[in-house]
Amino acid sequence: MSIEQDDIKVNLKGFAGHGLVHSNDSDDEITLVGSGTPAGEYLRRYWQPVFISSELDDLPVAIKILGEELVLFRDKSNQLGLVHKHCPHRQASLEFGICHETGIQCCYHGWHFDVDGTLIDVPGQPEHIADIIKQRVRLGAYPTHEFKGLIFAYLGPIDEKPEFPIYDSLDFEDMDMVPYKAPFKCNWLQVLDAIVDPIHTSFLHSNMSREQFSEGFGEVGQIDFFERDSWILGCNTRRVGDNVWFRINEVVLPNFTQAGAAFAADGTKKIYYGRSSFTRWVVPIDDETTICYAWANFGDRGDPHEYNTPEGPELIEQGEIFDRPYEQRQRFPADREACEGMGPINIHKNENLLTSDQGVAMMRQRIREQIRTVSSGKHPYLASKLVGMPIPTYGGDSVLTIPKNKGDDDALLSKLAHEFVEIQFQVDGKPEKERIKVVTEKLKQIQLRENPVVTE
């Protein structure tokens, strides 16, 4: 991506507000998520987290996901149900329904539904009428899957339901995974964009208000992007003193994200193959509201256990807690302020993307391609079918001691980033212990090659 002199056609004299026209046209193809929309149908081909298990008690809960009004409940036999909000009889809300041993019963006239939407009973009607109604009426319902404290749902065509994806990062040894959620009052894509915009951490989280993570984050570094089937990776390679800090952010399409540690890495100490501080999905509630469901990861390869507090996951997510006074949000903005400040749906035509935004452009284009794949009746990428399970992931931190030499340091950092990413690709499919061993050995070889006097 480059900018030519002829492309710059603006009033450089200042005070050019009058006559500067902005577009009002949103990119509906990749932003709108309701049922029947191109992006909505694409996202419905994947399992999406919809709730935190510990927050679901004995009463039904009204939720909204992908623009659909739904009710989540757990019946008395511990089965999960996720159904359309309104009873098909007279449209009463099932958030006021009664949970039974099997399924849920509408409070208004007692229509009783199983977790799959089957109408079990139609009380107050002659038997032959009830039998006819049970054959003709179904309540909309979706499959669910509960995993490590998060509840997932599949909202797509039932005959295209994929296997529940197991990522390698869901089963790291000695890692405490704590479920959390992070709400945003804006479109899903502007939240997702941030993960492939690694340069923003050097400004939003470091140089613009206060140091939200560590001093090392303030280094801009060398930015390289990688595209591989379902994966978009952004590697920010920073120089911190005599150290080189590789930090990889990743998206697995359409909306699974990981990044390096928030508080375990600052570039000052050597790290061989650290992994992500969060394992996270960016889930649209509707066109103008988003929620991230995630696990915060605490352990030697994630963030320190001392951050396993009620506020810890929010600090890991964006460097600040979410619920704070407006004045404090102005003085110390974080991801919520940056993303929501773009408006409910960011108008892409008003942006001026630069080389550092290559990851954003790359990801949007790949999402658009996959949306059109679904719209044409074909199957989108499924990471599990591309590489099998567990699905390999790459988000994390590694820090090597490689002092600056007299050559082009940015070129060196870029070369090392490409080498580091390729090393990770080469161990795909291997057991995690073997991956750790191979990647660590090769990182040490690079360190010794570039700095022969280094000691481990």
C-alpha positions as CSV (number, residue, x, y, z in Angstrom):
1,M,0.0,0.0,0.0
2,S,1.4,3.4,-1.0
3,I,0.4,7.0,-1.2
4,E,1.2,8.9,-4.4
5,Q,1.4,12.7,-4.4
6,D,-1.4,12.9,-7.0
7,D,-3.7,11.1,-4.5
8,I,-3.5,14.0,-2.0
9,K,-6.2,16.5,-3.0
10,V,-7.0,18.4,0.2
11,N,-7.0,22.0,1.2
12,L,-3.6,22.4,3.0
13,K,-4.3,26.0,4.0
14,G,-6.2,25.0,7.1
15,F,-9.8,25.6,8.4
16,A,-11.1,23.4,5.6
17,G,-14.2,22.2,7.4
18,H,-16.7,23.9,5.1
19,G,-17.2,21.8,2.0
20,L,-15.3,18.8,3.3
21,V,-17.9,16.1,2.6
22,H,-17.9,12.8,4.5
23,S,-19.7,9.6,3.2
24,N,-22.6,8.2,5.1
25,D,-22.5,4.9,3.3
26,S,-21.6,2.0,5.6
27,D,-20.1,-1.2,4.2
28,D,-23.2,-3.2,4.7
29,E,-21.8,-6.4,3.2
30,I,-19.3,-6.9,6.0
31,T,-20.9,-5.0,8.9
32,L,-24.6,-6.0,9.1
33,V,-25.2,-9.2,10.9
34,G,-28.9,-9.9,11.1
35,S,-30.6,-13.0,9.8
36,G,-30.4,-13.1,6.0
37,T,-27.6,-10.5,5.7
38,P,-24.4,-11.7,3.9
39,A,-22.2,-11.2,7.0
40,G,-24.8,-12.6,9.3
41,E,-25.2,-15.8,7.3
42,Y,-21.4,-16.2,7.2
43,L,-21.0,-15.8,10.9
44,R,-23.9,-18.3,11.5
45,R,-21.7,-21.0,10.0
46,Y,-19.5,-21.1,13.1
47,W,-20.0,-21.9,16.8
48,Q,-20.2,-18.6,18.7
49,P,-20.0,-18.1,22.5
50,V,-23.2,-16.6,23.8
51,F,-23.0,-16.6,27.6
52,I,-20.9,-17.3,30.7
53,S,-22.0,-20.6,32.4
54,S,-21.8,-19.2,36.0
55,E,-24.2,-16.4,35.1
56,L,-27.0,-18.8,34.1
57,D,-29.0,-19.8,37.1
58,D,-32.4,-21.6,37.4
59,L,-34.3,-18.8,35.5
60,P,-34.3,-18.3,31.8
61,V,-32.3,-15.3,30.4
62,A,-33.2,-13.1,27.4
63,I,-30.2,-12.5,25.2
64,K,-29.5,-11.2,21.7
65,I,-27.0,-12.6,19.4
66,L,-26.5,-11.7,15.7
67,G,-29.6,-9.6,15.9
68,E,-31.8,-12.4,17.1
69,E,-33.9,-12.2,20.2
70,L,-33.4,-15.4,22.1
71,V,-33.9,-17.1,25.4
72,L,-31.2,-19.2,27.1
73,F,-32.2,-21.7,29.9
74,R,-31.1,-24.8,31.7
75,D,-33.9,-27.3,32.3
76,K,-34.0,-29.3,35.5
77,S,-32.2,-32.3,33.9
78,N,-29.3,-29.9,33.2
79,Q,-29.9,-29.6,29.5
80,L,-29.2,-26.3,27.9
81,G,-31.8,-24.7,25.6
82,L,-31.4,-21.7,23.3
83,V,-34.7,-20.8,21.7
84,H,-36.5,-18.0,19.9
85,K,-37.7,-15.5,22.4
86,H,-41.4,-15.5,21.5
87,C,-43.8,-18.5,22.0
88,P,-45.3,-19.4,18.6
89,H,-48.8,-19.4,20.1
90,R,-49.4,-15.8,21.1
91,Q,-45.8,-14.4,21.1
92,A,-45.4,-14.3,24.9
93,S,-41.7,-14.0,25.9
94,L,-40.2,-17.3,27.1
95,E,-37.9,-15.3,29.4
96,F,-40.8,-15.7,31.8
97,G,-41.2,-19.4,31.0
98,I,-41.0,-22.2,33.6
99,C,-38.1,-24.6,33.4
100,H,-39.2,-28.3,33.8
101,E,-37.4,-31.6,34.0
102,T,-37.4,-31.4,30.2
103,G,-37.6,-28.1,28.4
104,I,-39.5,-24.9,29.1
105,Q,-43.2,-24.0,29.4
106,C,-44.7,-20.7,28.3
107,C,-46.2,-18.8,31.2
108,Y,-49.2,-17.5,29.2
109,H,-51.0,-20.7,28.0
110,G,-48.6,-23.5,29.1
111,W,-47.3,-24.6,25.7
112,H,-44.4,-26.8,26.6
113,F,-41.2,-27.1,24.4
114,D,-38.2,-29.4,24.5
115,V,-34.7,-27.9,24.2
116,D,-34.7,-28.6,20.5
117,G,-37.9,-26.7,19.9
118,T,-40.2,-29.7,19.7
119,L,-43.7,-28.9,21.1
120,I,-44.2,-31.5,23.8
121,D,-47.6,-30.5,25.2
122,V,-50.5,-28.1,24.3
123,P,-52.6,-28.1,27.5
124,G,-56.3,-26.9,27.5
125,Q,-57.0,-28.3,24.0
126,P,-58.8,-31.4,22.8
127,E,-56.4,-34.2,22.3
128,H,-56.9,-34.4,18.5
129,I,-56.3,-30.6,18.2
130,A,-53.2,-30.8,20.4
131,D,-51.8,-33.6,18.3
132,I,-52.3,-31.6,15.1
133,I,-50.7,-28.5,16.6
134,K,-47.7,-30.6,17.8
135,Q,-47.2,-31.8,14.3
136,R,-47.4,-28.4,12.7
137,V,-45.7,-26.0,15.2
138,R,-42.0,-25.8,16.2
139,L,-40.2,-23.3,18.4
140,G,-37.0,-22.0,16.8
141,A,-34.1,-23.5,18.7
142,Y,-30.3,-23.8,18.3
143,P,-27.7,-26.4,19.3
144,T,-25.5,-25.5,22.3
145,H,-22.2,-26.6,23.6
146,E,-20.8,-25.9,27.1
147,F,-17.0,-25.7,27.4
148,K,-14.8,-24.5,30.3
149,G,-17.4,-22.1,31.7
150,L,-18.6,-20.6,28.3
151,I,-21.8,-21.5,26.5
152,F,-21.6,-21.7,22.7
153,A,-24.3,-21.9,20.1
154,Y,-24.6,-22.7,16.4
155,L,-27.1,-20.5,14.7
156,G,-26.7,-21.7,11.1
157,P,-28.4,-24.3,8.9
158,I,-28.5,-27.5,11.0
159,D,-27.3,-29.7,8.2
160,E,-24.1,-27.6,7.9
161,K,-23.3,-27.6,11.7
162,P,-19.5,-28.0,12.0
163,E,-17.7,-30.0,14.7
164,F,-17.0,-27.8,17.8
165,P,-13.5,-26.4,17.2
166,I,-10.8,-27.3,19.7
167,Y,-7.8,-24.9,19.5
168,D,-4.5,-25.9,20.9
169,S,-4.7,-23.0,23.4
170,L,-7.7,-24.5,25.1
171,D,-5.6,-27.2,26.6
172,F,-2.2,-25.8,27.6
173,E,-0.8,-27.4,30.8
174,D,-0.8,-25.4,34.0
175,M,-2.9,-22.6,32.5
176,D,-5.9,-21.2,34.5
177,M,-8.6,-20.1,32.0
178,V,-11.0,-17.6,33.5
179,P,-14.2,-16.7,31.5
180,Y,-15.0,-13.1,31.0
181,K,-17.0,-10.8,28.8
182,A,-16.2,-7.3,27.4
183,P,-19.1,-5.2,25.9
184,F,-18.7,-2.6,23.2
185,K,-21.4,-0.2,21.9
186,C,-20.4,-0.4,18.3
187,N,-20.2,-2.7,15.3
188,W,-18.4,-6.0,15.6
189,L,-15.9,-5.2,12.8
190,Q,-14.3,-2.2,14.4
191,V,-13.7,-4.2,17.6
192,L,-12.2,-7.1,15.5
193,D,-10.1,-4.7,13.4
194,A,-8.0,-3.7,16.5
195,I,-6.5,-7.2,16.8
196,V,-4.8,-6.8,13.4
197,D,-3.7,-3.3,14.2
198,P,-0.8,-4.0,16.4
199,I,0.7,-0.5,16.1
200,H,-2.2,0.9,18.1
201,T,-0.8,-0.5,21.3
202,S,2.2,1.8,21.0
203,F,0.0,4.8,21.0
204,L,-3.4,4.1,22.6
205,H,-2.0,2.0,25.4
206,S,1.3,3.7,25.9
207,N,2.1,7.2,24.5
208,M,-1.2,8.9,24.4
209,S,-2.4,9.0,28.1
210,R,-0.7,6.7,30.5
211,E,1.3,3.5,30.4
212,Q,-1.4,0.8,30.6
213,F,0.7,-2.2,30.2
214,S,4.5,-1.7,30.2
215,E,7.1,0.7,28.9
216,G,8.2,-1.6,26.2
217,F,4.7,-1.4,24.5
218,G,5.6,2.2,23.7
219,E,8.2,1.1,21.1
220,V,6.6,1.2,17.7
221,G,8.7,-1.5,16.2
222,Q,8.6,-3.3,12.8
223,I,5.1,-4.5,11.7
224,D,4.8,-7.5,9.4
225,F,1.6,-9.3,8.4
226,F,0.9,-12.9,7.4
227,E,-2.0,-14.5,5.7
228,R,-2.6,-18.2,5.7
229,D,-6.0,-19.7,4.9
230,S,-8.2,-18.9,8.0
231,W,-5.4,-17.0,9.8
232,I,-4.4,-13.3,9.7
233,L,-1.3,-12.7,11.8
234,G,0.3,-9.4,12.8
235,C,3.8,-9.5,14.2
236,N,5.1,-6.4,16.0
237,T,8.8,-6.9,16.4
238,R,10.1,-4.3,18.9
239,R,13.6,-3.5,20.0
240,V,13.9,-3.1,23.7
241,G,17.6,-2.4,24.6
242,D,19.6,-5.4,23.5
243,N,16.5,-7.5,23.1
244,V,14.2,-8.3,20.2
245,W,10.5,-8.8,21.2
246,F,8.3,-10.7,18.8
247,R,4.6,-10.2,19.6
248,I,2.0,-11.9,17.4
249,N,-1.7,-11.0,17.3
250,E,-3.9,-13.3,15.4
251,V,-7.4,-13.7,14.0
252,V,-8.8,-17.1,13.0
253,L,-11.7,-16.3,10.7
254,P,-14.3,-15.2,11.2
255,N,-13.9,-13.8,14.8
256,F,-11.5,-15.9,17.0
257,T,-8.6,-13.8,18.3
258,Q,-5.5,-14.1,20.4
259,A,-2.6,-11.9,21.3
260,G,0.5,-11.9,23.5
261,A,0.5,-11.4,27.2
262,A,-0.6,-8.1,28.7
263,F,1.5,-8.0,31.8
264,A,4.0,-11.0,31.6
265,A,6.1,-9.5,28.7
266,D,7.7,-6.1,28.4
267,G,10.7,-7.0,26.2
268,T,13.2,-6.8,29.0
269,K,13.6,-10.5,29.8
270,K,14.0,-13.5,27.5
271,I,10.9,-15.5,26.7
272,Y,11.0,-18.6,24.5
273,Y,7.5,-19.2,23.0
274,G,5.1,-17.5,25.4
275,R,1.5,-17.7,24.5
276,S,-1.7,-15.6,24.6
277,S,-3.1,-13.7,27.6
278,F,-6.6,-14.2,26.2
279,T,-8.5,-16.6,24.0
280,R,-11.4,-14.6,22.6
281,W,-14.3,-14.3,20.2
282,V,-15.7,-10.9,19.0
283,V,-19.4,-11.6,18.8
284,P,-22.0,-9.3,17.3
285,I,-25.1,-8.7,19.5
286,D,-26.6,-6.7,16.7
287,D,-25.3,-4.2,14.1
288,E,-24.4,-1.6,16.6
289,T,-23.5,-3.7,19.7
290,T,-20.7,-6.2,20.3
291,I,-19.6,-8.4,23.1
292,C,-16.3,-10.3,23.5
293,Y,-16.5,-13.6,25.2
294,A,-13.2,-14.9,26.3
295,W,-10.9,-16.7,28.7
296,A,-8.1,-14.8,30.4
297,N,-5.1,-17.1,30.6
298,F,-3.0,-17.2,33.7
299,G,0.2,-19.2,33.9
300,D,3.8,-19.4,32.8
301,R,2.8,-19.0,29.2
302,G,0.1,-16.5,29.8
303,D,-0.3,-13.6,32.3
304,P,0.8,-13.7,35.9
305,H,-1.5,-15.2,38.5
306,E,-1.5,-12.0,40.4
307,Y,-3.8,-10.6,37.8
308,N,-6.4,-13.3,38.3
309,T,-8.7,-10.8,40.1
310,P,-12.2,-9.5,39.3
311,E,-10.7,-6.6,37.4
312,G,-7.8,-8.6,35.9
313,P,-9.5,-9.8,32.7
314,E,-10.7,-6.2,31.9
315,L,-7.2,-4.9,32.3
316,I,-5.9,-7.6,30.1
317,E,-8.5,-6.9,27.5
318,Q,-7.8,-3.2,27.2
319,G,-5.5,-1.8,29.9
320,E,-8.4,-0.1,31.8
321,I,-11.6,-1.3,33.4
322,F,-14.7,-0.8,31.4
323,D,-17.1,0.8,33.9
324,R,-15.5,4.1,34.9
325,P,-16.5,7.8,34.9
326,Y,-16.7,9.6,31.5
327,E,-14.0,12.1,32.5
328,Q,-11.6,9.3,33.3
329,R,-12.4,7.6,30.0
330,Q,-11.5,10.9,28.3
331,R,-8.2,11.3,30.2
332,F,-7.2,7.6,29.8
333,P,-8.9,6.2,26.7
334,A,-8.6,2.5,25.9
335,D,-10.0,0.1,23.3
336,R,-13.6,0.8,24.2
337,E,-13.2,4.5,23.7
338,A,-11.3,4.1,20.5
339,C,-13.7,1.7,19.0
340,E,-17.0,3.3,20.2
341,G,-15.7,6.7,19.2
342,M,-15.8,5.7,15.5
343,G,-19.6,5.7,15.8
344,P,-22.1,2.8,15.9
345,I,-20.9,1.6,12.5
346,N,-17.6,2.9,11.2
347,I,-17.9,4.4,7.7
348,H,-14.9,2.8,5.9
349,K,-15.0,5.3,3.0
350,N,-14.0,8.0,5.4
351,E,-10.8,6.3,6.4
352,N,-7.3,6.9,5.1
353,L,-5.5,3.5,5.4
354,L,-1.7,3.4,5.5
355,T,0.9,0.7,5.3
356,S,0.6,0.0,9.0
357,D,-3.1,-0.8,8.3
358,Q,-2.3,-3.6,6.0
359,G,-3.6,-6.2,8.4
360,V,-7.0,-4.4,8.7
361,A,-7.3,-4.2,4.9
362,M,-6.2,-7.8,4.5
363,M,-8.7,-9.2,7.1
364,R,-11.6,-7.2,5.7
365,Q,-10.9,-8.5,2.2
366,R,-10.7,-12.1,3.4
367,I,-13.9,-11.7,5.3
368,R,-15.6,-10.2,2.3
369,E,-14.4,-13.2,0.1
370,Q,-15.7,-15.7,2.6
371,I,-19.0,-13.9,2.9
372,R,-19.4,-14.1,-0.9
373,T,-18.4,-17.8,-0.8
374,V,-21.3,-18.4,1.6
375,S,-23.7,-16.2,-0.5
376,S,-22.8,-18.3,-3.6
377,G,-23.9,-21.5,-1.8
378,K,-20.4,-22.8,-1.0
379,H,-18.7,-23.6,2.2
380,P,-16.5,-21.1,4.0
381,Y,-13.1,-21.9,5.5
382,L,-13.2,-24.1,8.6
383,A,-9.9,-24.1,10.3
384,S,-10.5,-27.6,11.7
385,K,-11.0,-29.0,8.2
386,L,-7.9,-27.2,6.9
387,V,-5.5,-28.5,9.5
388,G,-7.4,-30.9,11.8
389,M,-7.7,-30.7,15.5
390,P,-6.4,-29.4,17.8
391,I,-6.3,-26.3,15.6
392,P,-2.8,-24.6,15.9
393,T,-2.6,-21.0,17.0
394,Y,0.2,-18.5,17.0
395,G,-0.6,-15.5,19.3
396,G,2.0,-14.9,21.9
397,D,5.4,-13.4,22.9
398,S,9.0,-14.4,22.4
399,V,12.0,-12.3,23.5
400,L,15.6,-12.9,22.3
401,T,18.8,-11.1,23.1
402,I,20.1,-9.7,19.8
403,P,21.8,-6.4,20.1
404,K,21.5,-3.8,17.4
405,N,24.2,-3.9,14.7
406,K,25.4,-1.3,12.2
407,G,23.1,-2.5,9.4
408,D,19.4,-1.8,8.7
409,D,17.7,-2.8,11.9
410,D,14.2,-2.7,10.6
411,A,15.1,-5.0,7.8
412,L,16.7,-7.4,10.3
413,L,13.6,-7.3,12.5
414,S,11.4,-8.1,9.6
415,K,13.6,-10.9,8.5
416,L,13.6,-12.4,12.0
417,A,9.8,-12.0,12.2
418,H,9.3,-14.0,9.0
419,E,11.7,-16.7,10.3
420,F,9.9,-16.9,13.6
421,V,6.4,-17.2,12.1
422,E,7.7,-19.9,9.6
423,I,9.2,-21.9,12.5
424,Q,5.7,-22.0,14.1
425,F,4.1,-23.1,10.9
426,Q,6.6,-25.9,10.6
427,V,5.5,-27.5,13.9
428,D,1.7,-27.5,13.0
429,G,0.2,-30.9,14.0
430,K,2.9,-31.9,16.4
431,P,2.0,-32.5,20.1
432,E,2.4,-29.3,22.2
433,K,5.4,-30.5,24.2
434,E,7.2,-31.3,21.0
435,R,6.2,-27.9,19.5
436,I,7.6,-26.1,22.6
437,K,10.8,-28.1,22.3
438,V,11.3,-27.5,18.6
439,V,10.4,-23.8,18.6
440,T,12.5,-23.1,21.7
441,E,15.5,-24.8,20.2
442,K,15.2,-22.9,16.9
443,L,14.8,-19.6,18.7
444,K,18.0,-20.2,20.7
445,Q,19.7,-21.1,17.4
446,I,18.6,-17.8,15.9
447,Q,19.8,-15.9,19.0
448,L,23.2,-17.6,18.9
449,R,23.5,-17.0,15.2
450,E,22.8,-13.3,15.5
451,N,24.6,-12.8,18.8
452,P,27.4,-15.5,19.2
453,V,28.4,-14.3,22.7
454,V,24.9,-14.6,24.2
455,T,24.3,-16.9,27.2
456,E,21.0,-18.5,28.0
